[in-house]
Amino acid sequence: MERFITFVSGRIISVILLFLFNVLIVRFMSPKEYGLFAVLIALASIANTLGSLGAQRFLPKYVSLARQAENAATIRTMLVKFFSFRFFIVLVSACLCLVVSRLWLDNDIRVEASVFLPFVILCVVSSIYADGEVASQSLNQQRVSRFVSISEPLIRTAIVCLIIGLRHPLTGSELIIIMTCTQGVAWFFLAGNALSALRRKIASIPQSANSPSRHEVLGIVASGYVSGLTALGASPPFIRLIAANLLSASEFAALSFVQTITLSLQRYSPGFLLFPFVEPAIMGWQTADKTERYVKAGAALSLIAKIDAFIITFGILALCPIGGDVLQLLAGDKIDPRALILLLSMAAIIGGTVVRGSEVAASFVAAYKSIFLSSGLSFVFVSILIFGGPYMGLAAVLAFPIVDSLSRSFVMERAAKQHGFGTVIDWSRIVLCFGLITAGVYLSETYFAQSSFALAEKLAFSVTLVVAGVFCFAMVKPLTAPESALIAAYVKSPRVRRALKFVTRR
């Protein structure tokens, strides 16, 4: 629990600082410069994914072995080799992204030659910085990781405030340089602490000569890499680049600003915060009775998906009448405050949690073919988006990640059911969430956006929509009996147990 509190407290403060940073830059940059910065960040994210080498699975699996001191030398050698190769691959990926961007972008936003070098350096630095954070978490260096995750955005925001105070106009290329410097320093701090910890372990005990087989390592890297590429097609950076040729500079600035906010919400939503701690526990249930393990694992995964779905649904219902006002309050008059962008970007968070739960279930029963099949399905959707995006319209492009995630989740959950699971995703309640979201978005676009209501009236509509959503959920009883039993097993409060009876269907 202490590890979890340390992790969450650092990430919450980090989110607040990053939010302030993005509000500052969107307010004090021109829409074109902010758009350039957003495109470069999107390209850097894509380059890092193309050059990830399955780092999101490789690092937690193998770096955590160094918690046993006799493995420290082996893990240090593996890390040096991995980072050396990753450095080269990200470098190649960054150059490839620049070439593609020059061929693809033909609207208001263009990537000029003057930003090539800062962009390539940012790609390399941001990738190894992210890996350094994962390595620190895997070595149980939560306090160090928290310090860095807070200090990096704090210093970055302070530098931007200084520039604004000096009345110097902010440019996209300058922001790229600032981020490169702050993340570079942060990485040196993380890497130095990790290497120091490994060095102390190596000196403290004789080292084991055992190392993972090359076949095993390649399998982990390959599965993680394919998973990362699959998620790329429905990711905010990819959607941003597709939309870059569809929107004006002010509309694109609005989309980029909203994506930055919602991406932070997704990373620190209850579902994504719980998965790193719940997933190992779920995998540990494989030794339990066959029926019990499937019921408990399915209930846990379904419950996590519902937590995010319910929270996001109520958030969207509350924002339907006032989404445009909220965007204008945060970002000022330089962006197009269209509520549709905010609402659909938030809805995509639900799809991300649902597909991750289904992927865990497929891994639980070793249904790896379904994971690769869902990846193929995603590549089909991506092809449709690339070639049909200019003809689909903004609403369809923003809804694409939701359709992609739910389709992939359905394929993997079906395979999990064939191997023993009863339920992984409670589709009837997830569909209810998206039904309420669709109704809210429709009202926002056709009613609230077309009428000039006073703010008090809009707030009254927000309360009404939320109450209507609560009534719908109360009528259908959102929890299943296994989910209710799982909550009761960990929450001993008599009041909670009595309340569960009113929201559980039999």
PENORFEN-V388303 format. One record per backbone hydrogen bond with DSSP energy under -1.0 kcal/mol. NH is the residue of the N-H (numbers start at 1). CO is the residue of the C=O. If there is no record, write none. Layout:
nh;co
NH;CO
NH;CO
This chain:
nh;co
5;1
6;2
7;3
8;4
9;5
10;6
11;7
12;8
13;9
14;10
15;11
16;12
17;13
18;14
19;15
20;16
21;17
22;18
23;19
24;20
25;21
26;22
27;23
28;24
29;25
34;30
35;31
36;32
37;33
38;34
39;35
40;36
41;37
42;38
43;39
44;40
45;41
46;42
47;43
48;44
49;45
50;46
51;47
52;49
55;52
57;54
58;54
59;55
61;57
62;58
63;59
66;63
67;64
68;65
71;68
72;69
75;71
76;72
77;73
78;74
79;75
80;76
81;77
82;78
83;79
84;80
85;81
86;82
87;83
88;84
89;85
90;86
91;87
92;88
93;89
94;90
95;91
96;92
97;93
98;94
99;95
100;96
101;97
102;98
103;99
104;100
105;101
115;112
116;113
119;115
120;116
121;117
122;118
123;119
124;120
125;121
126;122
127;123
128;124
129;125
130;126
131;127
132;128
133;129
134;130
135;131
136;132
137;133
138;134
139;135
140;137
141;136
145;141
146;142
147;143
148;144
149;145
150;146
151;147
152;148
154;150
155;151
156;152
157;153
158;154
159;155
160;156
161;157
162;158
163;159
164;160
165;161
166;162
167;164
168;163
175;171
176;172
177;173
178;174
179;175
180;176
181;177
182;178
183;179
184;180
185;181
186;182
187;183
188;184
189;185
190;186
191;187
192;188
193;189
194;190
195;191
196;192
197;193
198;194
199;195
200;196
201;197
202;198
203;199
204;200
208;70
217;213
218;214
219;215
220;216
221;217
222;218
223;219
224;220
225;221
226;222
227;223
228;224
229;225
230;226
231;227
232;228
235;232
239;235
240;236
241;237
242;238
243;239
244;240
246;243
247;243
252;248
253;249
254;250
255;251
256;252
257;253
258;254
259;255
260;256
261;257
262;258
263;259
264;260
265;261
266;262
267;263
268;264
269;266
273;269
274;270
275;271
277;274
278;274
279;275
282;278
283;279
284;280
285;282
286;283
287;284
288;285
293;289
294;290
295;291
296;292
297;293
298;294
299;295
300;296
301;297
302;298
303;299
304;300
305;301
306;302
307;303
308;304
309;305
310;306
311;307
312;308
313;309
314;310
315;311
316;312
317;313
318;314
319;315
320;316
323;319
326;322
327;323
328;324
329;325
330;326
331;327
332;328
336;250
338;336
343;339
344;340
345;341
346;342
347;343
348;344
349;346
352;348
353;349
354;350
355;351
356;352
357;353
358;354
359;355
360;356
361;357
362;358
363;359
364;360
365;361
366;363
367;362
368;366
372;368
373;369
374;370
375;371
376;372
377;373
378;374
379;375
380;376
381;377
382;378
383;379
384;380
385;381
386;382
387;383
388;384
389;385
391;388
392;389
397;393
398;394
399;395
403;399
404;400
405;401
406;402
407;403
408;404
409;405
410;406
411;407
412;408
413;409
414;410
415;411
416;412
417;413
418;414
420;417
421;416
427;425
430;426
431;427
432;428
433;429
434;430
435;431
436;432
437;433
438;434
439;435
440;436
441;437
442;438
443;439
444;440
445;441
446;442
447;443
448;443
449;444
453;451
458;454
459;455
460;456
461;457
462;458
463;459
464;460
465;461
466;462
467;463
468;464
469;465
470;466
471;467
472;468
473;469
474;470
475;471
476;472
477;473
479;503
484;480
485;481
486;482
487;483
488;484
489;485
491;487
497;493
498;494
499;495
500;496
502;499
505;479
